[in-house]
């Protein structure tokens, strides 16, 4: 069966969930990766209201859509972050922000992630995608010099905060797929290795693979897929284009606005950038990934209703499936 193509609803949280489902269905998506933001999926309502989840499923069924995963990036960010400040207040539910006391925010975020696992199980999905936050991302420039002990303490802090969350994921049979991404505890190849080591490689914690963030950091997304093949729990599909700007543009974006072409890079229309999609899908086939390919629309330079409608067709062309019979079997038959 071909892998389903889904639309991540996080970039559409300003629209009602049913409206987004109607759009996704009209464009030809097989389902949605539902964000726990806007009115799309309310974790607390899913826990407290016995009819809430059934209502979400009714909307999906109305538009002939399925769901394989939900995402709670925004709350996950607050579990480990230091500092906790005005940025978090802008993205967190009021029940998590509370009085804004940083440690209180972190603890409430952790409890919300536990409830996210429980809500996912009620919805019938086995994967929650999100961020972890990081107490040591602030030291990424490593100047002024940072003692190795401080970095190690960041991974200990991550393990201490996330292991109890993952215990609940194990209890309800749901997995957490961390999106490897700048500002997280695992943001590139080696930090992913350290994060997995910190939690003892427990199976409840895997990865959401999004090649755009790797290309942006000069990491080979194909090699990453192969080396972490047992941890690829979900795939977000987003392309990246690097802009040289006559030697002016750097990877870190220079604090320029999101859509400013002087940033030096951008996420944009899938399939036309610097991600080698053929090699990526060959490896996804080789490692046996059969889950959804979720389009995360973030091109600030294109109207989203145009781009997202185009993207599903582009991905269907790029995301070729593995052959039904292996080459060896075919070769043996031919002989």
GUKETOR-778068 format. One record per residue (C-alpha): x, y, z; residue number from 1. Coordinates in pm, whole numbers, plus 50000, padded with zeros to 5 digits. Layout:
<sites>
<site u="X" v="Y" w="Z" minu="NUM"/>
...
</sites>
This chain:
<sites>
<site u="50000" v="50000" w="50000" minu="1"/>
<site u="50142" v="50344" w="49911" minu="2"/>
<site u="50248" v="50560" w="50201" minu="3"/>
<site u="49977" v="50809" w="50297" minu="4"/>
<site u="50041" v="51179" w="50231" minu="5"/>
<site u="49920" v="51399" w="50516" minu="6"/>
<site u="49908" v="51771" w="50588" minu="7"/>
<site u="50051" v="51900" w="50915" minu="8"/>
<site u="49791" v="52141" w="51053" minu="9"/>
<site u="50029" v="52348" w="51269" minu="10"/>
<site u="50066" v="52618" w="51003" minu="11"/>
<site u="49686" v="52638" w="50976" minu="12"/>
<site u="49594" v="52679" w="51343" minu="13"/>
<site u="49436" v="53017" w="51271" minu="14"/>
<site u="49161" v="52834" w="51081" minu="15"/>
<site u="48897" v="52607" w="51236" minu="16"/>
<site u="48986" v="52238" w="51228" minu="17"/>
<site u="48691" v="52147" w="51008" minu="18"/>
<site u="48784" v="52412" w="50753" minu="19"/>
<site u="49141" v="52279" w="50735" minu="20"/>
<site u="49010" v="51925" w="50691" minu="21"/>
<site u="48788" v="52042" w="50407" minu="22"/>
<site u="49084" v="52207" w="50235" minu="23"/>
<site u="49313" v="51907" w="50282" minu="24"/>
<site u="49050" v="51672" w="50145" minu="25"/>
<site u="48982" v="51892" w="49842" minu="26"/>
<site u="49355" v="51898" w="49760" minu="27"/>
<site u="49383" v="51520" w="49771" minu="28"/>
<site u="49556" v="51452" w="50103" minu="29"/>
<site u="49498" v="51114" w="50266" minu="30"/>
<site u="49491" v="51256" w="50617" minu="31"/>
<site u="49623" v="51514" w="50858" minu="32"/>
<site u="49895" v="51531" w="51121" minu="33"/>
<site u="49689" v="51715" w="51382" minu="34"/>
<site u="49855" v="51992" w="51580" minu="35"/>
<site u="49756" v="52046" w="51943" minu="36"/>
<site u="49700" v="52415" w="51879" minu="37"/>
<site u="49420" v="52644" w="51771" minu="38"/>
<site u="49097" v="52447" w="51793" minu="39"/>
<site u="49248" v="52150" w="51610" minu="40"/>
<site u="49309" v="51921" w="51908" minu="41"/>
<site u="49274" v="52020" w="52271" minu="42"/>
<site u="49459" v="51774" w="52493" minu="43"/>
<site u="49272" v="51866" w="52809" minu="44"/>
<site u="48932" v="51837" w="52640" minu="45"/>
<site u="49031" v="51499" w="52501" minu="46"/>
<site u="49103" v="51384" w="52857" minu="47"/>
<site u="48802" v="51546" w="53028" minu="48"/>
<site u="48522" v="51522" w="52771" minu="49"/>
<site u="48415" v="51169" w="52677" minu="50"/>
<site u="48264" v="51292" w="52349" minu="51"/>
<site u="48550" v="51515" w="52231" minu="52"/>
<site u="48763" v="51256" w="52052" minu="53"/>
<site u="48458" v="51108" w="51881" minu="54"/>
<site u="48381" v="51456" w="51750" minu="55"/>
<site u="48728" v="51492" w="51598" minu="56"/>
<site u="48697" v="51152" w="51433" minu="57"/>
<site u="48356" v="51245" w="51292" minu="58"/>
<site u="48507" v="51550" w="51122" minu="59"/>
<site u="48787" v="51340" w="50974" minu="60"/>
<site u="48539" v="51081" w="50850" minu="61"/>
<site u="48320" v="51351" w="50696" minu="62"/>
<site u="48611" v="51455" w="50473" minu="63"/>
<site u="48742" v="51102" w="50415" minu="64"/>
<site u="49065" v="51172" w="50605" minu="65"/>
<site u="49270" v="50957" w="50842" minu="66"/>
<site u="49506" v="51045" w="51125" minu="67"/>
<site u="49826" v="50860" w="51207" minu="68"/>
<site u="49990" v="51111" w="51442" minu="69"/>
<site u="49931" v="51422" w="51649" minu="70"/>
<site u="50184" v="51692" w="51729" minu="71"/>
<site u="50249" v="51895" w="52041" minu="72"/>
<site u="50561" v="52088" w="51952" minu="73"/>
<site u="50473" v="52403" w="52143" minu="74"/>
<site u="50421" v="52246" w="52486" minu="75"/>
<site u="50713" v="52008" w="52439" minu="76"/>
<site u="50941" v="52308" w="52389" minu="77"/>
<site u="50876" v="52424" w="52744" minu="78"/>
<site u="50969" v="52096" w="52915" minu="79"/>
<site u="51345" v="52162" w="52916" minu="80"/>
<site u="51390" v="52519" w="52797" minu="81"/>
<site u="51597" v="52768" w="52993" minu="82"/>
<site u="51516" v="53053" w="52996" minu="83"/>
<site u="51137" v="53038" w="53001" minu="84"/>
<site u="51016" v="53382" w="52897" minu="85"/>
<site u="50777" v="53592" w="52687" minu="86"/>
<site u="50833" v="53368" w="52385" minu="87"/>
<site u="50683" v="53071" w="52565" minu="88"/>
<site u="50390" v="53271" w="52698" minu="89"/>
<site u="50299" v="53349" w="52337" minu="90"/>
<site u="50283" v="52983" w="52231" minu="91"/>
<site u="50163" v="52793" w="52539" minu="92"/>
<site u="49807" v="52722" w="52654" minu="93"/>
<site u="49716" v="52929" w="52958" minu="94"/>
<site u="49687" v="52612" w="53166" minu="95"/>
<site u="50056" v="52544" w="53101" minu="96"/>
<site u="50182" v="52901" w="53132" minu="97"/>
<site u="49995" v="52960" w="53460" minu="98"/>
<site u="50170" v="53230" w="53660" minu="99"/>
<site u="50480" v="53210" w="53440" minu="100"/>
<site u="50712" v="53079" w="53712" minu="101"/>
<site u="50975" v="52899" w="53496" minu="102"/>
<site u="50997" v="52575" w="53689" minu="103"/>
<site u="50621" v="52563" w="53725" minu="104"/>
<site u="50586" v="52606" w="53349" minu="105"/>
<site u="50829" v="52318" w="53287" minu="106"/>
<site u="50645" v="52087" w="53523" minu="107"/>
<site u="50303" v="52173" w="53383" minu="108"/>
<site u="50437" v="52121" w="53030" minu="109"/>
<site u="50561" v="51776" w="53132" minu="110"/>
<site u="50219" v="51684" w="53269" minu="111"/>
<site u="50057" v="51810" w="52949" minu="112"/>
<site u="50286" v="51586" w="52743" minu="113"/>
<site u="50180" v="51288" w="52954" minu="114"/>
<site u="49819" v="51375" w="52882" minu="115"/>
<site u="49905" v="51411" w="52515" minu="116"/>
<site u="50011" v="51047" w="52511" minu="117"/>
<site u="49685" v="50949" w="52680" minu="118"/>
<site u="49484" v="51160" w="52436" minu="119"/>
<site u="49666" v="51009" w="52138" minu="120"/>
<site u="49577" v="50661" w="52261" minu="121"/>
<site u="49210" v="50764" w="52287" minu="122"/>
<site u="49227" v="50898" w="51931" minu="123"/>
<site u="49371" v="50567" w="51814" minu="124"/>
<site u="49715" v="50690" w="51705" minu="125"/>
<site u="50048" v="50559" w="51827" minu="126"/>
<site u="50278" v="50854" w="51754" minu="127"/>
<site u="50311" v="51200" w="51907" minu="128"/>
<site u="50550" v="51439" w="51735" minu="129"/>
<site u="50711" v="51731" w="51908" minu="130"/>
<site u="51003" v="51918" w="52053" minu="131"/>
<site u="51187" v="51860" w="52380" minu="132"/>
<site u="51330" v="52203" w="52456" minu="133"/>
<site u="51685" v="52237" w="52584" minu="134"/>
<site u="51855" v="52396" w="52882" minu="135"/>
<site u="52185" v="52423" w="52689" minu="136"/>
<site u="52083" v="52555" w="52346" minu="137"/>
<site u="52171" v="52900" w="52476" minu="138"/>
<site u="52536" v="52788" w="52475" minu="139"/>
<site u="52541" v="52672" w="52113" minu="140"/>
<site u="52804" v="52930" w="52011" minu="141"/>
<site u="53034" v="52790" w="52286" minu="142"/>
<site u="53168" v="53136" w="52360" minu="143"/>
<site u="53227" v="53251" w="52624" minu="144"/>
<site u="53368" v="52901" w="52681" minu="145"/>
<site u="53129" v="52647" w="52832" minu="146"/>
<site u="53263" v="52369" w="53057" minu="147"/>
<site u="53197" v="52017" w="52935" minu="148"/>
<site u="53026" v="51947" w="53266" minu="149"/>
<site u="52761" v="52208" w="53188" minu="150"/>
<site u="52677" v="52044" w="52856" minu="151"/>
<site u="52663" v="51702" w="53019" minu="152"/>
<site u="52429" v="51845" w="53282" minu="153"/>
<site u="52195" v="51954" w="53003" minu="154"/>
<site u="52156" v="51595" w="52886" minu="155"/>
<site u="52105" v="51479" w="53242" minu="156"/>
<site u="51834" v="51743" w="53282" minu="157"/>
<site u="51671" v="51620" w="52960" minu="158"/>
<site u="51671" v="51259" w="53082" minu="159"/>
<site u="51539" v="51351" w="53426" minu="160"/>
<site u="51248" v="51547" w="53278" minu="161"/>
<site u="51161" v="51319" w="52987" minu="162"/>
<site u="51194" v="50971" w="53138" minu="163"/>
<site u="50880" v="51016" w="53353" minu="164"/>
<site u="50696" v="51144" w="53044" minu="165"/>
<site u="50813" v="50844" w="52843" minu="166"/>
<site u="50695" v="50612" w="53120" minu="167"/>
<site u="50340" v="50726" w="53043" minu="168"/>
<site u="50398" v="50683" w="52670" minu="169"/>
<site u="50502" v="50324" w="52741" minu="170"/>
<site u="50197" v="50268" w="52961" minu="171"/>
<site u="49952" v="50367" w="52686" minu="172"/>
<site u="50141" v="50221" w="52390" minu="173"/>
<site u="50233" v="50549" w="52222" minu="174"/>
<site u="50572" v="50666" w="52092" minu="175"/>
<site u="50725" v="51013" w="52099" minu="176"/>
<site u="50891" v="51128" w="51775" minu="177"/>
<site u="51127" v="51415" w="51851" minu="178"/>
<site u="51183" v="51655" w="51564" minu="179"/>
<site u="51557" v="51707" w="51532" minu="180"/>
<site u="51569" v="52083" w="51502" minu="181"/>
<site u="51774" v="52385" w="51612" minu="182"/>
<site u="51690" v="52495" w="51971" minu="183"/>
<site u="51627" v="52135" w="52086" minu="184"/>
<site u="51836" v="51895" w="52294" minu="185"/>
<site u="51890" v="51694" w="51973" minu="186"/>
<site u="51940" v="51933" w="51683" minu="187"/>
<site u="52197" v="51756" w="51465" minu="188"/>
<site u="52372" v="51420" w="51424" minu="189"/>
<site u="52592" v="51412" w="51734" minu="190"/>
<site u="52339" v="51572" w="51967" minu="191"/>
<site u="52087" v="51309" w="51856" minu="192"/>
<site u="52338" v="51042" w="51956" minu="193"/>
<site u="52387" v="51206" w="52296" minu="194"/>
<site u="52012" v="51242" w="52356" minu="195"/>
<site u="51947" v="50875" w="52281" minu="196"/>
<site u="52233" v="50773" w="52510" minu="197"/>
<site u="52099" v="50997" w="52788" minu="198"/>
<site u="51769" v="50805" w="52801" minu="199"/>
<site u="51922" v="50462" w="52751" minu="200"/>
<site u="51792" v="50424" w="52395" minu="201"/>
<site u="51445" v="50346" w="52524" minu="202"/>
<site u="51201" v="50262" w="52246" minu="203"/>
<site u="50939" v="50516" w="52352" minu="204"/>
<site u="51164" v="50793" w="52219" minu="205"/>
<site u="51230" v="50812" w="51846" minu="206"/>
<site u="51265" v="51072" w="51575" minu="207"/>
<site u="51057" v="51279" w="51338" minu="208"/>
<site u="51280" v="51308" w="51033" minu="209"/>
<site u="51260" v="51639" w="50848" minu="210"/>
<site u="51545" v="51674" w="50595" minu="211"/>
<site u="51511" v="52051" w="50558" minu="212"/>
<site u="51660" v="52122" w="50900" minu="213"/>
<site u="51955" v="51897" w="50820" minu="214"/>
<site u="52034" v="52046" w="50481" minu="215"/>
<site u="52021" v="52388" w="50644" minu="216"/>
<site u="52291" v="52271" w="50889" minu="217"/>
<site u="52506" v="52096" w="50623" minu="218"/>
<site u="52410" v="51750" w="50756" minu="219"/>
<site u="52349" v="51469" w="50510" minu="220"/>
<site u="51984" v="51367" w="50563" minu="221"/>
<site u="52039" v="51037" w="50382" minu="222"/>
<site u="52323" v="50929" w="50610" minu="223"/>
<site u="52118" v="51040" w="50910" minu="224"/>
<site u="51827" v="50821" w="50797" minu="225"/>
<site u="52049" v="50518" w="50761" minu="226"/>
<site u="52234" v="50556" w="51091" minu="227"/>
<site u="51913" v="50616" w="51291" minu="228"/>
<site u="51695" v="50379" w="51087" minu="229"/>
<site u="51551" v="50206" w="51393" minu="230"/>
<site u="51434" v="50542" w="51532" minu="231"/>
<site u="51251" v="50694" w="51235" minu="232"/>
<site u="50896" v="50704" w="51372" minu="233"/>
<site u="50754" v="50975" w="51146" minu="234"/>
<site u="50849" v="51182" w="50841" minu="235"/>
<site u="50778" v="51550" w="50780" minu="236"/>
<site u="50836" v="51657" w="50423" minu="237"/>
<site u="50972" v="52007" w="50372" minu="238"/>
<site u="51238" v="52133" w="50133" minu="239"/>
<site u="51513" v="52389" w="50180" minu="240"/>
<site u="51688" v="52621" w="49941" minu="241"/>
<site u="52019" v="52782" w="50029" minu="242"/>
<site u="52068" v="53139" w="49904" minu="243"/>
<site u="52428" v="53259" w="49872" minu="244"/>
<site u="52341" v="53627" w="49830" minu="245"/>
<site u="52681" v="53708" w="49685" minu="246"/>
<site u="52854" v="53577" w="49996" minu="247"/>
<site u="52648" v="53789" w="50234" minu="248"/>
<site u="52410" v="53527" w="50374" minu="249"/>
<site u="52486" v="53298" w="50666" minu="250"/>
<site u="52321" v="52989" w="50809" minu="251"/>
<site u="52196" v="53159" w="51126" minu="252"/>
<site u="51973" v="53409" w="50945" minu="253"/>
<site u="52110" v="53732" w="51096" minu="254"/>
<site u="51794" v="53795" w="51306" minu="255"/>
<site u="51612" v="53886" w="50983" minu="256"/>
<site u="51235" v="53827" w="50950" minu="257"/>
<site u="51122" v="53477" w="50856" minu="258"/>
<site u="51037" v="53552" w="50492" minu="259"/>
<site u="51325" v="53792" w="50423" minu="260"/>
<site u="51533" v="53665" w="50123" minu="261"/>
<site u="51849" v="53797" w="50293" minu="262"/>
<site u="51829" v="53519" w="50554" minu="263"/>
<site u="52041" v="53293" w="50336" minu="264"/>
<site u="51795" v="53001" w="50331" minu="265"/>
<site u="51427" v="52930" w="50327" minu="266"/>
<site u="51178" v="52646" w="50353" minu="267"/>
<site u="50961" v="52650" w="50048" minu="268"/>
<site u="50773" v="52460" w="49779" minu="269"/>
<site u="50848" v="52091" w="49823" minu="270"/>
<site u="51052" v="51917" w="49558" minu="271"/>
<site u="51247" v="52202" w="49402" minu="272"/>
<site u="51520" v="52274" w="49655" minu="273"/>
<site u="51840" v="52126" w="49791" minu="274"/>
<site u="51702" v="51802" w="49942" minu="275"/>
<site u="51793" v="51496" w="49733" minu="276"/>
<site u="51448" v="51339" w="49748" minu="277"/>
<site u="51527" v="51036" w="49533" minu="278"/>
<site u="51808" v="50924" w="49763" minu="279"/>
<site u="51594" v="50998" w="50069" minu="280"/>
<site u="51306" v="50782" w="49949" minu="281"/>
<site u="51540" v="50504" w="49845" minu="282"/>
<site u="51669" v="50490" w="50201" minu="283"/>
<site u="51318" v="50516" w="50349" minu="284"/>
<site u="51228" v="50215" w="50135" minu="285"/>
<site u="51541" v="50029" w="50244" minu="286"/>
<site u="51474" v="50079" w="50615" minu="287"/>
<site u="51112" v="49974" w="50575" minu="288"/>
<site u="50945" v="50302" w="50666" minu="289"/>
<site u="50579" v="50273" w="50564" minu="290"/>
<site u="50426" v="50553" w="50771" minu="291"/>
<site u="50288" v="50886" w="50655" minu="292"/>
<site u="50476" v="51152" w="50466" minu="293"/>
<site u="50350" v="51474" w="50621" minu="294"/>
<site u="50372" v="51800" w="50429" minu="295"/>
<site u="50471" v="52089" w="50657" minu="296"/>
<site u="50400" v="52403" w="50459" minu="297"/>
<site u="50631" v="52691" w="50556" minu="298"/>
<site u="50708" v="52887" w="50240" minu="299"/>
<site u="50668" v="53248" w="50348" minu="300"/>
<site u="50694" v="53362" w="49988" minu="301"/>
<site u="50396" v="53169" w="49848" minu="302"/>
<site u="50026" v="53174" w="49930" minu="303"/>
<site u="49976" v="52863" w="50143" minu="304"/>
<site u="49654" v="52748" w="49977" minu="305"/>
<site u="49839" v="52743" w="49644" minu="306"/>
<site u="50154" v="52580" w="49777" minu="307"/>
<site u="49995" v="52312" w="49992" minu="308"/>
<site u="49764" v="52212" w="49707" minu="309"/>
<site u="50068" v="52179" w="49479" minu="310"/>
<site u="50280" v="51996" w="49735" minu="311"/>
<site u="50063" v="51686" w="49767" minu="312"/>
<site u="50098" v="51617" w="49394" minu="313"/>
<site u="50472" v="51683" w="49399" minu="314"/>
<site u="50519" v="51441" w="49689" minu="315"/>
<site u="50315" v="51169" w="49519" minu="316"/>
<site u="50563" v="51186" w="49231" minu="317"/>
<site u="50870" v="51191" w="49457" minu="318"/>
<site u="50768" v="50935" w="49719" minu="319"/>
<site u="50801" v="50619" w="49512" minu="320"/>
<site u="50735" v="50293" w="49692" minu="321"/>
<site u="50968" v="49998" w="49732" minu="322"/>
<site u="50926" v="49714" w="49480" minu="323"/>
<site u="50694" v="49438" w="49593" minu="324"/>
<site u="50958" v="49170" w="49532" minu="325"/>
<site u="51324" v="49207" w="49615" minu="326"/>
<site u="51580" v="49231" w="49337" minu="327"/>
<site u="51741" v="48907" w="49457" minu="328"/>
<site u="51412" v="48718" w="49427" minu="329"/>
<site u="51348" v="48858" w="49081" minu="330"/>
<site u="51702" v="48776" w="48973" minu="331"/>
<site u="51672" v="48418" w="49100" minu="332"/>
<site u="51344" v="48370" w="48912" minu="333"/>
<site u="51494" v="48512" w="48596" minu="334"/>
<site u="51781" v="48262" w="48613" minu="335"/>
</sites>
